[in-house]
Amino acid sequence: MKSLMKIGLAAAGVMTLAACAYNETLGRNQLLFVSQDQMAQLASSAWTDLKKQEPTTNDPKYVNRVNRVAPKIIRAAGGNPAEWEVKVFKSDQINAFALPGGKIGIYTGILDLMANDAQIAAVMGHEVAHVNFNHSGERYSQTAAAQTALGVGAAAAGSSQVGSSAIQALGLGAQYGVLLPFSRKHELEADKFGVRYMARAGYDPNEAVKFWEKMAAQKNGAPPEFLSTHPSDATRIAQLKKEIALLNSGS
């Protein structure tokens, strides 16, 4: 089993060396096999399908709030609001997202929880940060590297007695050892820069903490952090407070 893991990880390592680039703003290397433009092309069809499958709303109760906030956050993040499309989806889902290519979707369910525009700004800033740093492209690349390791390992296994159990073990190692922790890193980076965007746009960053505390109160039986793609609420809130303290100090 160890030899199979070494072969698979070596193949993934070759891919990693070929696609790693240092991101000065994030202060770390990013594994990227795909560009922002390539991810935007992939996201475009998904966005079109989503708008067909899920109802949107023009209710001023929701749309006016979103339209007040979105342009400010997009500008604060260095973008042009005219190049972004923002839609409110009519659903009880407590969710929001942004896609490469300038798409923001936010659900009425999460808007109903938001006490003010600053809390909308906190979530939008977080989602726009994901796009700015091509986190979706990085996740795509991480998955591709993991699949390459699995594929090479499977080929090397052949008729070996370790067979499928070894590959399954490698799959679990890839999932819990690489992909999920990396997703948590993305979430914390999006929190960090999202709160900067909202502060730059003129919103009180302390509202981000209040919103995530409210979100934490909504949850029942959340999985342990090491099994989740998102950081625990305590981790997230602690980092937000740290970042806000830095902003208040002028750092």
N, C-alpha and C positions, 0 to 999 in steps of 0.2 A: 504493500500500500504506500509506504514512504517513497519508493522509487517512482510510482505513478504520480504522486503529488509533485515530486521534484521535476518530472518531465513536463507536466501540465503547467506548473508555475514558471518553469523556464521559458516556455513558449509565450506565456502571458508577459513575462519580463521583457522579452524582445519587443513585443508590441508597445509596452510601456515606455521603454527607452526611446522608441521611434516617435512617440507622440507626447512626451512630457514637455511642458513649457512653464517657466516661472512666471507667476502672476504677482507683480510688485505690490498691488493694492491689497491682495489677500495675504501676501507674505508666505506663499507656498507654491509648490508645483501643481499644475493641473494636467490630468491625463485627458487629452482631447483628440479623438480620431475624426471628429466632425466639427465643422465651423458653425458660427451663428447662422449664417445664411442657409446652410444645409438643414439645420434644425428648424429654421423658420419654414422651409418647404415641407418638412414632415408635419409640422404643427398646423399648417394652413388647412390641410384636408381634415384633420381632426377637429379643428374649430368649425369648419363648415358642417361637418356631420353633427357636431354637438348642437349647433343652432337649429338643425332640423329635428333632432331627437328630443330636445328639452325646450319647454316653453320659456320665452322671455317675457318681460313685462315692461310697459311704459308708464306704470303707475308713478305719478310725481312723488309720492311718499318715499319711494326708493330711488328713482332715477335722478331726481333733483339733488339728493344728497351725494350720490356717486359722482355726478357731473360737476359738482362743486370741488370735490377732492381730487379726482383723478388727474386733471391737468396740472395741478400744483405739485403733486408727487412726481409725475412724469418729468416735469421741468427740473425739479430738485435732483432727480436722478440723472440729469444730463440728456434727457430725451426731448422730442418734439411731440406735443399732444396731438397734432394733426396727423401723425403717422401711427397713432394707436387707435384701436377699436375697443370700446368698453361696452359690455352687455350685462344686464341684470337678469338672472335666471329665476323664474318663479318656482321655488322649491323650498321645502323645509330643511334642506341640507344645511348644516353649519359649515360652510366651505367657501373658498375663494381660490382663484388661481390666476397665473399669468403665463402666456405662452410665447416662445420665441417668435419674432416677427411683429410684436406689438399688439397682443391680445390680452385683455383682462376680463375675466368672468367672476362675478360675485353673486351669491345666492341670497334671496330674500330672508332665508332662515338665519344667516349670520348677521345680516343688517338689522334684524329685529333685536339682536343682542347688543348692538352697538349704541352706547348712550349718546355719542356725539361724533362730530366729523373727525376729531382727532383719533378716535378709535378706528374709524374707517381708514384713515391715513396710515395707522400702524400696520394694518393688514396689507393694504396696497403697497406700502413701502417694502414690506417683506417680500411680496410676490414679485415686484419689479426688480428687486435685488437678485432674485433667482435668475431672472432673464439676463440682467446686465452681466452676471458672472458665468453665463452659459452653464448653469448647474445641470440642466437637463441633458446637454451634450456630454457633460462629464459623467453623469449617471449612465447614459447610453454607452459611453466608452468603457466604463468600469464593468458593465454587464457583458460587453463584447469580449473584454479580456478574460472575464471569468468563464464565459462560454468556450473560449479558445482553450483554456486550461482543461476544461471538462472534456472537450472534443479530443484533444491530444491524449489525455489520460485514457479515454475510452478506447481509442485506437491502439494504444500501447498495451492495454489489458488483454486484448485478444481472447484466447481461451484460458487465460490464467485463472487459477483457482480463486484468487481474490475477487475477480469479476465485478459484478454489479455492486456488491456491498462496498467495495473500495471507491467506486465512482460516486455512490450515494454519500459516502463519508466526505469526499472531496466537495460535493455539492453543498453539503451542510457547512463545511468549512468556508466555502466561498460566500455563502449567504450570511452567516453569522459573524464571520471574521473580517469580511471586506465590505460587502455592499451596504449592510445596515449601518455600521459605524460611519461610513462615508456619507450616507444620507443625513445622519444626525449632524455631521460637520456642516453640510450645506444649510441645514435649518438654522443652526446657530450663526453662520455667516450672514444669512438673510435677515435674521433678527438684528444683528449688529449694524449692518448697513441700512436696513429698513428704518431703524430708529433715527439714524443720521439723516436720512432723506426727509422724514416727517419733521424733524427739528428744523432742517434747512427750509422747508416749505412753510414754517411758521406755526406748526402745531406743538402742543405740549407733549414731550416724549413720555412724561409720567403716565399718560393715558394708555400707553402700550402695556405697562405693567398692570394697570387696572383691568384692561381687557383680558390679558392672559390669566389673571387671577379669576376673572369671571368664567373663562373657558375651562379652567381647572375644576371649578365648582360644578360644571355640567357633566363631567366624566364620572363613569362608574366602572370600576374594575379595569383600569388601563393596564396594558401589559408592562412587564418590567422594561426598563429603558434599554437593556442590552438586546431585547427582542423586538424593539420598535424602530421604525424608520424616523421617528421624531424624538427629540430629547424629552426627558421628563419635564413636567411643568415647573418643578423646583429648580432644575438646571436652567431652563429657559428664563425664568423670572430673575434668578440670581445674575445671569449674564446681562439682561436688560438693565438691571439696577446699576451694575458696574459700568456699562456703557453710558448710561445717563449721567452718572457721576463724572465720568471723563468729559462729557459734553459740557456739563456745568462748570467744570474747572478750566475749560478752554483748551483741553489737550486734543 
